[in-house]
């Protein structure tokens, strides 16, 4: 009997130089240990948020639940400390380093929700800051499966990613071409879905529409 895939979200974070932020999973992790991935994780119950003024969902894809967007923003904050929010007047949010670390600690410990942070700081998550790229579902033959939505986000002005050292052992900023070249020369480990997204980003930066082609599951080979 096939395992039901867990809903998940992944963020391709890009800076002003069109470099992509990749994080390395600790070698000790049973699932994809040592692989470079994009920030992301599973959609949690607290990501299913409705009826709040602090989340604005104009100009987004409505073919799937918006909890994928919220999970993407939350995971990016948890793993990298990057907050995709604005003040009510539209200005960029830059919290103090101490506030960011404390919020991340409490969020990861389950003491507060992401919505609590928005309300406490009176900041607004504009979901359109996450551009939907595409969708990959882990094939049914695997014991660990995800139904993952991929998003592109631009690094907000004044923010610098600071990785969560419990889940991340290394980080690098590379152009999509550089990341693929590093993989081909055996300098970094990349899973097929990550490669697929990076190729999509290469095409996008060369003028193609930002839409991920259908993923070929026959090429899906992951170390579990």
Number of C-alpha atoms within 10 A of each C-alpha: 5 11 14 13 17 16 18 25 27 24 27 27 23 20 17 10 9 16 18 26 24 23 23 22 23 19 13 9 12 11 14 19 16 20 19 25 23 22 24 25 21 18 22 15 9 13 20 14 13 10 6 10 13 19 18 13 17 10 11 16 14 9 6 9 10 17 20 25 32 26 26 30 29 27 25 26 24 26 23 22 21 22 23 26 23 19 16 11 8 11 10 18 18 17 13 8 11 9 10 18 16 11 21 22 15 14 18 15 10 10 10 15 16 22 19 13 16 18 13 8 11 14 23 24 21 21 21 16 20 21 20 20 19 18 20 18 17 20 17 15 10 13 12 15 18 20 17 22 21 23 23 20 20 17 20 20 11 9 15 13 16 16 20 19 12 9 14 20 16 15 18 13 17 18 19 23 15 14 25 22 13 15 16 12 10 10 11 15 21 23 16 16 21 18 17 18 23 21 18 21 25 17 16 14 13 9 9 11 12 17 16 20 13 10 16 11 14 7 9 12 10 13 9 11
